[in-house]
Amino acid sequence: MTNFQDLFESYNWDDVKESIYSKTKNDVEHALHTSRRTLEDFKALISPAAAPYLEPMAQLSQKLTLKRFGKTIQLYIPLYLSNECTNICTYCGFSLDNKVRRKTLTEEEILREVHVIKSLGYDHVLLVTGEANQTVHLEYFKKVLNLIRPYFAQVSMEVQPLDTEEYAELIPLGLTSVLIYQETYHKEDYKKHHPKGKKSNFNYRLETPDRLGQAGIHKMGLGVLIGLEDWRTDSFFTALHLNYLEKKYWKTRYSLSFPRLRPFSGGLEPKVEMNDKELVQLICAYRLFNEEVEISLSTRESEKFRNHCVQLGITSISAGSKTNPGGYAVEPESLEQFEISDERSPEMIANMIRSKGYEPVWKDWDRVMQC
Ligand code: SF4
């Protein structure tokens, strides 16, 4: 296989879905007790047949997470740089057809935001933009990285997919990780949800993790937007993607997120609902399938749910997030990309983590330790 697309094309969505829904109690018990879990075991763990096994799955997930990551939870915070976007995405408040005031932060505004973020204790920031290649392009990202690098040990990005050479230019400027969510691996539904703009190119997005691996990124994050399609089938394809990437780009670290569709201005109703128990099942299934992968939970989830998940298998959590450009200092009242659910401050989240016997970690590692 030269890239993931070749592997992906060898699977059929409906066959995979049927295979997941036909897993039995015996398949789940085998997946729970085997020492080397395969993608077939992962299918069993995310299947409806695994629902009665949530407790043993949670116990095993906790044990494996403690063994690999210890009693630590990393904290990160998003910094929205721009809400300009030339794409139409049916689920997003920044979509081109949503009539909101557009804004891209200037250098002076970015520094104002950075000072607030630093005062909250953060050393890891996630830069977020829409996709507006005329204004928010490679040169803008280079300028921003040079500007903020002195303030943070890690800088992650969640922006439009770039070419391999562009990623290779940003890595020496301090870019440590990139989040690139496929949204859904269902090709036809992907087209429905991305009718206009560069993001409508399913294959270019699908190949982005390959380009990141080729550029030598330190860490990349995968995931789908839960609510667009059948979450079990989409999760299988995410696991397939992760498996492929880990083998091919073995020096890179990987993380997973499970954003559930949240309300936003002009919002889309989820096609498929996922309840809290099912999200716990998915988190535990991923941990049982992959002991190394980092698992992240954002402020999209509720206070109660995030409190519960700290001991289950997650390794990083955001707190105090604003999802609008200028949200921390410049324009706190501007329109958010989506509504957050857990509104606690970073200090309150850190205290919650400590109350569960875990240590909040404000940065992943020191740059001086990077080889
Ligand atoms: S999801 Fe991203 S690309 Fe799509 S409209 Fe929102 S900001 Fe733009």
Residues whose N, C-alpha, C, O or C-beta is under 5 A from the ligand:
A	BS01	SF4	C85 N87 I88 C89 C92 F94 S95 L96 T129 G130 E131 K199
